[in-house]
Amino acid sequence: MKKVNLLSAALFGLSIMTGCGKKGPTVSIVSEGEEGTAAFAIDEIKKSFERNNIRFTDGKADYTITLKEDSAQYEEQAYGITVSGKDITITGGDRVGLMYGGLELAEMIPSLKESVNPETAKELYNIVLDQETLGYLSGFYAYHIEAALMLRRYNDSQEESFRQDALTACNQSIEYFTKFADSYDARFQVERLARHGVIDVKQMVETLKKEISTIEKWKPRNY
């Protein structure tokens, strides 16, 4: 039996969330059919996840699991488990392969959870969030620098397309800084005190928005 098994960041994220003692994440299941072996696989997935404080919902969920058949991609009784963000897809060459894939997924969460103790899980969870916050800040700087470069090219060439590129990059930089500000404001209450007092990151967003007007009104000049 051919088997493709991707132990993903999404599954590891599930294990960290449950290991932190936080309210369990929610999962929804989408299936081409819930009869026979497919129904058995779905039932085993639900039992395994529910034992590990992962709740199922028919509505909007933190994670989505999709079960489908694709005989063109996999042989009979073969399956693959793939992940894209928080979307987990189990594809079987037939119903039996789909069942095997579902059982494989059902076995993953308990083993992952056992490998992460609560204290380690909490630390890893915070590290992930810290990296996410810094990622937003990096995105802001990248697009902010791009906006400045495009504005300089507009200034030198007077080609309107460069001004539009500057506006696009500036908007993207504001979008990233807004995400950074939301995360920073929620996570770093104590650390907000700096040498110059409290940093009002939300107000900084409003200041950045004024740059849009500056770019729109920019008149080419010689330096």
C-alpha positions as CSV (number, residue, x, y, z in Angstrom):
1,M,0.0,0.0,0.0
2,K,1.4,3.3,-1.1
3,K,1.3,6.0,1.6
4,V,2.1,9.8,1.6
5,N,2.2,11.2,5.1
6,L,2.9,14.9,5.8
7,L,3.2,15.7,9.4
8,S,2.3,19.3,9.2
9,A,2.7,22.6,11.1
10,A,-1.1,22.6,11.3
11,L,-1.2,19.4,13.2
12,F,1.6,20.5,15.4
13,G,-0.3,23.8,16.1
14,L,-3.3,21.7,17.2
15,S,-1.1,19.8,19.6
16,I,0.4,23.0,21.0
17,M,-3.0,24.6,21.5
18,T,-4.4,21.6,23.4
19,G,-1.2,21.2,25.4
20,C,-1.4,24.8,26.6
21,G,-4.5,24.1,28.6
22,K,-6.4,26.6,26.5
23,K,-9.9,26.1,25.3
24,G,-9.6,23.5,22.6
25,P,-9.6,24.5,18.9
26,T,-12.5,23.7,16.6
27,V,-12.5,21.5,13.6
28,S,-15.0,21.0,10.7
29,I,-15.1,18.0,8.4
30,V,-16.0,18.1,4.8
31,S,-16.5,14.7,3.0
32,E,-17.7,13.6,-0.4
33,G,-19.8,10.9,1.4
34,E,-20.3,9.6,4.9
35,E,-21.2,6.0,4.1
36,G,-19.3,2.8,4.7
37,T,-15.5,3.1,5.2
38,A,-15.6,6.9,4.9
39,A,-18.1,7.1,7.8
40,F,-15.9,4.8,9.8
41,A,-12.9,7.0,9.2
42,I,-14.8,10.2,10.1
43,D,-16.0,8.6,13.3
44,E,-12.5,7.6,14.3
45,I,-11.1,11.1,13.6
46,K,-13.9,12.6,15.8
47,K,-13.3,10.2,18.6
48,S,-9.5,10.8,18.6
49,F,-9.8,14.6,18.4
50,E,-12.6,14.9,21.0
51,R,-10.5,12.8,23.5
52,N,-7.8,15.5,23.0
53,N,-10.0,18.5,23.7
54,I,-10.5,19.3,20.0
55,R,-14.1,20.2,19.3
56,F,-16.1,19.6,16.1
57,T,-18.5,22.1,14.6
58,D,-20.6,22.4,11.5
59,G,-20.0,26.1,11.2
60,K,-16.8,28.2,11.0
61,A,-13.9,26.4,12.6
62,D,-10.2,26.9,13.3
63,Y,-9.2,24.0,11.1
64,T,-10.9,22.2,8.2
65,I,-10.5,18.5,7.3
66,T,-11.5,17.5,3.8
67,L,-11.9,13.8,2.8
68,K,-12.1,13.0,-1.0
69,E,-11.4,10.3,-3.5
70,D,-9.1,10.7,-6.5
71,S,-8.3,7.5,-8.4
72,A,-6.2,9.5,-10.9
73,Q,-3.8,10.6,-8.1
74,Y,-3.6,7.5,-6.0
75,E,-3.8,3.7,-6.6
76,E,-6.4,1.5,-4.8
77,Q,-6.0,1.5,-1.0
78,A,-3.4,4.3,-1.3
79,Y,-3.8,7.8,0.2
80,G,-2.2,11.1,0.9
81,I,-2.4,13.7,3.7
82,T,-1.6,17.2,2.6
83,V,-1.8,20.6,4.5
84,S,-2.3,24.1,3.3
85,G,-2.4,26.5,6.3
86,K,-5.2,25.2,8.5
87,D,-6.8,23.1,5.8
88,I,-6.0,19.4,6.0
89,T,-6.9,17.2,3.0
90,I,-7.1,13.4,3.0
91,T,-7.2,12.0,-0.5
92,G,-7.7,8.3,-1.1
93,G,-7.4,6.3,-4.3
94,D,-10.7,4.6,-3.3
95,R,-12.9,4.3,-0.2
96,V,-10.4,1.9,1.5
97,G,-7.5,4.3,0.9
98,L,-9.7,7.1,2.3
99,M,-10.4,5.1,5.4
100,Y,-6.6,4.4,5.9
101,G,-5.9,8.1,5.6
102,G,-8.5,9.0,8.1
103,L,-7.2,6.4,10.6
104,E,-3.6,7.7,10.1
105,L,-4.8,11.3,10.9
106,A,-6.7,10.0,13.9
107,E,-3.5,8.5,15.3
108,M,-1.4,11.7,14.8
109,I,-2.9,14.0,17.4
110,P,-2.5,11.8,20.5
111,S,1.2,11.1,19.6
112,L,1.9,14.7,19.0
113,K,0.2,15.8,22.2
114,E,2.1,13.3,24.2
115,S,5.4,14.6,22.8
116,V,4.7,18.2,24.1
117,N,4.3,18.7,27.8
118,P,2.2,21.7,29.0
119,E,5.1,23.9,30.0
120,T,7.0,23.2,26.7
121,A,3.8,23.7,24.7
122,K,3.1,27.1,26.4
123,E,6.6,28.2,25.6
124,L,6.4,27.0,22.0
125,Y,3.0,28.7,21.6
126,N,4.4,32.0,22.8
127,I,7.4,31.7,20.5
128,V,5.1,31.1,17.5
129,L,3.1,34.2,18.4
130,D,6.2,36.3,18.9
131,Q,7.6,35.2,15.5
132,E,4.3,36.1,13.9
133,T,4.4,39.6,15.5
134,L,7.9,40.2,14.2
135,G,6.9,38.8,10.8
136,Y,4.3,41.6,10.5
137,L,6.9,44.2,11.5
138,S,9.3,42.8,8.8
139,G,6.5,43.0,6.2
140,F,5.9,46.6,7.2
141,Y,9.5,47.6,6.8
142,A,9.9,45.8,3.4
143,Y,6.9,47.5,1.9
144,H,7.7,50.9,3.5
145,I,11.1,50.8,1.9
146,E,9.6,49.8,-1.4
147,A,7.1,52.7,-1.3
148,A,10.0,55.2,-0.7
149,L,12.0,53.7,-3.6
150,M,9.0,53.9,-6.0
151,L,8.3,57.4,-5.0
152,R,11.9,58.4,-5.7
153,R,11.6,56.7,-9.2
154,Y,8.4,58.7,-9.8
155,N,10.2,61.9,-8.7
156,D,13.0,61.2,-11.1
157,S,11.0,60.0,-14.1
158,Q,7.6,61.6,-13.5
159,E,6.0,58.3,-14.7
160,E,2.6,58.0,-13.0
161,S,3.0,54.2,-12.8
162,F,5.7,54.6,-10.2
163,R,3.5,56.8,-8.0
164,Q,0.8,54.1,-8.2
165,D,3.4,51.5,-7.2
166,A,4.3,53.7,-4.3
167,L,0.7,53.9,-3.2
168,T,0.2,50.2,-3.4
169,A,3.4,49.5,-1.4
170,C,2.4,52.1,1.2
171,N,-1.0,50.5,1.6
172,Q,0.5,47.1,2.1
173,S,3.0,48.5,4.6
174,I,0.1,50.0,6.6
175,E,-1.8,46.7,6.4
176,Y,1.2,44.9,7.9
177,F,1.8,47.5,10.5
178,T,-1.8,47.3,11.6
179,K,-1.5,43.6,12.1
180,F,1.7,44.2,14.1
181,A,0.0,46.9,16.2
182,D,-3.0,44.6,17.0
183,S,-0.7,41.8,18.0
184,Y,1.7,44.0,19.9
185,D,-1.1,45.8,21.7
186,A,-2.6,42.5,22.8
187,R,0.5,40.6,23.8
188,F,3.0,43.1,25.2
189,Q,1.2,45.1,27.9
190,V,4.1,45.2,30.3
191,E,6.8,45.7,27.6
192,R,5.0,48.7,26.2
193,L,6.9,51.0,28.5
194,A,10.0,52.2,26.7
195,R,12.6,54.9,27.3
196,H,10.3,57.5,25.9
197,G,7.2,56.3,27.8
198,V,4.2,54.3,26.5
199,I,4.3,53.5,22.8
200,D,0.8,54.0,21.3
201,V,1.1,51.7,18.3
202,K,-2.5,52.3,17.2
203,Q,-1.8,56.0,16.9
204,M,1.3,55.2,14.8
205,V,-1.1,53.5,12.3
206,E,-3.0,56.7,11.9
207,T,0.3,58.6,11.4
208,L,1.3,56.1,8.7
209,K,-2.0,56.6,6.9
210,K,-1.1,60.3,6.3
211,E,1.7,59.1,4.0
212,I,-0.9,58.1,1.5
213,S,-1.9,61.7,1.1
214,T,1.7,62.7,0.9
215,I,2.3,60.4,-2.0
216,E,-0.9,61.4,-3.8
217,K,0.1,65.1,-3.6
218,W,3.8,64.6,-4.3
219,K,5.2,67.0,-6.9
220,P,8.5,66.0,-8.6
221,R,11.4,68.1,-7.4
222,N,15.1,68.4,-8.0
223,Y,17.6,67.5,-5.3
